[in-house]
């Protein structure tokens, strides 16, 4: 749900497995965040020991020190939400 509208429906395990191999993680400094957000589809960010850990969506290895991670429902939600913002018609498909 976003803005009171359903953006994605289906079995959670299927949605998660649909992102397998496409979620990448990297620990960056806070000043690097703005650049990462311009260059990648950043799904989430969190602080860990004073550093910023980001999850990005990319069908291929984005390189630059990213490591693959298992997707979770948060990744599914933020990826679907990002698609809905970019193209409301694509999110409904």
N, C-alpha and C positions, 0 to 999 in steps of 0.2 A: 504494500500500500504506500502511496505517496500522494499527498494532496487530496486524500479521500478517494483516490481511484486505484483500482487493482492494476498493478503493472506487470505482475508475473504470477502464474499459478502453476501448480503441479506438485509432484512428490519431492519433498526436500532432498532426499538422497539422490534422486535423478538430477536435480538442479545443481547439487554440489559436484556430482561426478561429471557433469557437463563442463565444468571449469577445470577439471583435472589437467595438469600440465600447462596451465595458462596463468597461474598465480605465482608471483615472484616476490621475494622479500629482500630488503636491504636495510642496513642500519646506516643512517646518515647524520650529519650535524644539522642543527636547526637552520642555519643559513642556507643549506643546500635544498631545503624543502621547496621553496618557490621554484627553483630551477627544475626539480624533479616533477613538480605538478605541471609545468609547461611541456615537459618532454614525454611524460608517461601518463597513462590512465591510472592515477593513484586512487586506490579504492579506500584505503584506511591509513591512519597514522596513529602511533601511540608512543609514549615516552617510556624508555627502559634505561635505567641507570644514567639519566641525563642525556641520552641520545634518542633520536627519533627513528622508530622502526616503521617502514612503510611496506604496504602490500600494493603491488601493481598488477594490472591485467595486461597480458601480452601473449598472443598466440605462439610467439617464438621467444627464445632466451633474449632478454633485453641487454644482456652483457653487463658491463660496468659493475661487477661485483654482486649482482643479484643471484639469489639462490632459490630454487624451486621450493614451494611449500604446498602442503595439502590445503585445498580450499575449505572454507567453512561457510555457514549460512550468512555471516556478515559479508563475506566476499560476494556471495550470490546477490544479496540485497543491494549492495552499493554498485555492483556492476549493472544490475537491472535498472536501478535508479539513474545511473549515468546515461544509459541508453535511452531512457524515457525523456530525459532533459534534452539530449541531442536530437531525438526524433520521436515524438509521441506516437507516430504510426508504427515505427520499428519496434517499440516496446510492446505494443499490443499484439504483435505477430508471435 
